[in-house]
Amino acid sequence: MKLYYNLLLGALLAITPLFTYSQQTATIGAGTITSGTSTNAGVIYRSTSSSSFDFSQQYYLYTQSELALAGIFPGSLIQSVAWNKANTFGTDPSNTTSVWQIYMKNSTATPSSTWSSSSFTTQSASATLVYNNPSQVIPATTGWITLTLSSPFTYTGGSLEIGSNWDCSAHTGSPTTGGFSWMQDAVTTQAFGGSAGSSSITMSSQANRPQIQIGFVPGSACSGAPTGGTTNSSANPVCPGVTFNLSVSGSTAASGLTYQWQSSTTGSGYTDIVGATSSSYSTSQSSDFYYRRVITCVASAMSDTSAPLLVNTNSFINCYCTSNATSASDTDLGGVHIGTLSNVSTCSTTGGAGSTPQQYSDYTALPAPNLARSA
């Protein structure tokens, strides 16, 4: 009998961690308001299928008390977010070029008319890009649209800022089948948003905030020595001055962990990067650097380091400026001819990947001609 109880106890102890680390879902907001299609509260602005406002940007603030009421406490690992769409319009079936980006930031901000900048770029400068889909599909159904983060985001306490950046301008024709409506709730100075025909948007305070679901792993405390994992980069090599994102795979996931990113030009003698204390890190560089992340379990005071990664820097010859074209008006440059190279485009035809119809043609994938000075 004693052996039986010992075996039963061992089995229960073996099973317990499976429940400790399972993902939970918290819903914030009751979704008492069905929005119109012309609200900038988001989470995506789309008034009609043919609207010229192809860009929308929103920023939301969630207080520590709101998160705690939903069961999200410091140390929780956020793995997904979802918003509740109220109507049956979606992206056009032929639209494979809509971009949706989500940013997150642990914050000390409190609800006010000034907690967010009117500029999305300014507000997201110190945030972490946690989701970046260049071919986002919005289903033509009602219900929750769930986005799984590229890497878990650690909520460390205080307020949580979540930013949404939408761009469907690359699609020729109507990018959606109609305007979008969302389930929302009234808030006071906890939502900023805006929309426009270009990425130059001035966000303003909104009276409503969309209902949200947050998928997370509860903050189970770490113990002993954590596992450092492997350093990854969203691009390698990179172009000078162009932002890229560093993350780590295979590391310990628990609460009570702290992070410090480090860099080195030689692969030894690493130095701390000031302010780089989140689980992931966004940066740019003009020369080659090694990167690694130190992970520390506060309870045990033990640390480990991720396997370092050398991020190389492309020569400027292999890098191209990102187009800022936003208008289909005025005079077009319709052709470039150099030696055997002949690129011709019209308002309705463009180059390869990266092109924007009626605005910008990208021919960088074509081989360059050999040029020689005449005698």
Buried (B, 14 or more C-beta within 10 A) or exposed (E): EEEEEEEEEEEEEEEEEEEEEEEBBBBBBEBEBEBEBBBBBBBBBBBBBEBEBBBBBBBBBBBBEBBEEBEBBBBBBBBBBBBBBBBEBBBBEEBEBBBBBBBBBBBEBEBEEEBBBBBBEEBBEBBBBBBBBEEBBBEBEEEBBEBEBBBBBBBBBBBBBBBBBBBBBBBEEBBBBBBBBBBBBEBEBBBBBBBBBBBEBEBEBBBBBBBBBBBBBBBBBBEEBBEBBBBBBBEEBBBEEBBBBBBBEEBBBBBBBBBBBBBBEEEEEBEEBEEBBBBBBBBEBEEEBBBBBBBBBEBBEBBBBBBBBBBEBBEEEEBEEEEEEBEEEEEEEEEEEEEEEEBEBEEEEBBEEBBBBBBBBBBEEEEEEEEEEEE
